[in-house]
Amino acid sequence: MKTQSKYLEEINRLLADYLKEIEQSDLKPLSAQVYQVQSKNFVRWINGEFTPGQVKKSKKQSQDKLQG
């Protein structure tokens, strides 16, 4: 998916605010990391830079080639 740049600028601004709020929260470090990674991945997805499951799929294909 590719989002128009005029919308992406606002989304990135909001993401930065969200990430600051996570940092200032009382979340445990691992929980905070999950919130951060998932929100960043969502923004990457709407910008056409991320496909859910792509890393997992490529790792499995690499393992299959090694075993093949």
C-alpha positions as YAML, in Angstrom:
chain: A
units: angstrom
residues:
- id: 1
  name: MET
  ca: [0.00, 0.00, 0.00]
- id: 2
  name: LYS
  ca: [1.26, 3.48, -0.76]
- id: 3
  name: THR
  ca: [-0.20, 6.53, 0.99]
- id: 4
  name: GLN
  ca: [-0.13, 10.05, -0.42]
- id: 5
  name: SER
  ca: [2.71, 12.13, 0.98]
- id: 6
  name: LYS
  ca: [0.40, 14.84, 2.35]
- id: 7
  name: TYR
  ca: [-1.20, 12.24, 4.62]
- id: 8
  name: LEU
  ca: [2.06, 10.47, 5.44]
- id: 9
  name: GLU
  ca: [3.58, 13.66, 6.86]
- id: 10
  name: GLU
  ca: [0.75, 13.94, 9.38]
- id: 11
  name: ILE
  ca: [0.88, 10.23, 10.16]
- id: 12
  name: ASN
  ca: [4.63, 10.46, 10.86]
- id: 13
  name: ARG
  ca: [4.05, 13.46, 13.13]
- id: 14
  name: LEU
  ca: [1.40, 11.53, 15.03]
- id: 15
  name: LEU
  ca: [3.65, 8.46, 15.22]
- id: 16
  name: ALA
  ca: [6.40, 10.56, 16.79]
- id: 17
  name: ASP
  ca: [3.93, 11.84, 19.40]
- id: 18
  name: TYR
  ca: [2.75, 8.28, 20.06]
- id: 19
  name: LEU
  ca: [6.31, 7.00, 20.48]
- id: 20
  name: LYS
  ca: [7.06, 9.79, 22.96]
- id: 21
  name: GLU
  ca: [3.96, 8.85, 24.94]
- id: 22
  name: ILE
  ca: [5.09, 5.21, 25.04]
- id: 23
  name: GLU
  ca: [8.52, 6.30, 26.32]
- id: 24
  name: GLN
  ca: [6.90, 8.36, 29.07]
- id: 25
  name: SER
  ca: [4.52, 5.60, 30.10]
- id: 26
  name: ASP
  ca: [5.02, 3.07, 32.86]
- id: 27
  name: LEU
  ca: [5.01, 0.15, 30.44]
- id: 28
  name: LYS
  ca: [7.54, -2.58, 31.01]
- id: 29
  name: PRO
  ca: [10.41, -2.42, 28.48]
- id: 30
  name: LEU
  ca: [9.29, -5.43, 26.46]
- id: 31
  name: SER
  ca: [5.71, -4.18, 26.26]
- id: 32
  name: ALA
  ca: [6.90, -0.73, 25.18]
- id: 33
  name: GLN
  ca: [9.07, -2.31, 22.51]
- id: 34
  name: VAL
  ca: [6.10, -4.26, 21.12]
- id: 35
  name: TYR
  ca: [3.99, -1.09, 20.94]
- id: 36
  name: GLN
  ca: [6.81, 0.76, 19.18]
- id: 37
  name: VAL
  ca: [7.68, -1.94, 16.66]
- id: 38
  name: GLN
  ca: [4.09, -2.64, 15.70]
- id: 39
  name: SER
  ca: [3.20, 1.02, 15.21]
- id: 40
  name: LYS
  ca: [6.35, 1.64, 13.16]
- id: 41
  name: ASN
  ca: [5.57, -1.40, 11.02]
- id: 42
  name: PHE
  ca: [2.05, -0.09, 10.40]
- id: 43
  name: VAL
  ca: [3.41, 3.24, 9.19]
- id: 44
  name: ARG
  ca: [5.95, 1.41, 7.02]
- id: 45
  name: TRP
  ca: [3.08, -0.66, 5.58]
- id: 46
  name: ILE
  ca: [0.97, 2.36, 4.63]
- id: 47
  name: ASN
  ca: [4.07, 3.83, 2.97]
- id: 48
  name: GLY
  ca: [4.62, 0.66, 0.91]
- id: 49
  name: GLU
  ca: [7.80, -0.31, 2.78]
- id: 50
  name: PHE
  ca: [6.59, -3.33, 4.75]
- id: 51
  name: THR
  ca: [4.68, -6.53, 4.11]
- id: 52
  name: PRO
  ca: [3.37, -8.43, 7.15]
- id: 53
  name: GLY
  ca: [5.01, -11.84, 7.43]
- id: 54
  name: GLN
  ca: [7.65, -11.07, 4.80]
- id: 55
  name: VAL
  ca: [10.62, -11.63, 7.11]
- id: 56
  name: LYS
  ca: [9.17, -14.89, 8.41]
- id: 57
  name: LYS
  ca: [8.46, -16.08, 4.86]
- id: 58
  name: SER
  ca: [11.97, -15.27, 3.62]
- id: 59
  name: LYS
  ca: [13.54, -17.03, 6.63]
- id: 60
  name: LYS
  ca: [11.46, -20.14, 5.93]
- id: 61
  name: GLN
  ca: [12.45, -20.10, 2.25]
- id: 62
  name: SER
  ca: [16.13, -19.83, 3.22]
- id: 63
  name: GLN
  ca: [15.79, -22.77, 5.62]
- id: 64
  name: ASP
  ca: [14.01, -24.84, 2.98]
- id: 65
  name: LYS
  ca: [16.84, -24.19, 0.50]
- id: 66
  name: LEU
  ca: [19.45, -25.27, 3.05]
- id: 67
  name: GLN
  ca: [17.54, -28.49, 3.82]
- id: 68
  name: GLY
  ca: [16.62, -29.13, 0.16]
...
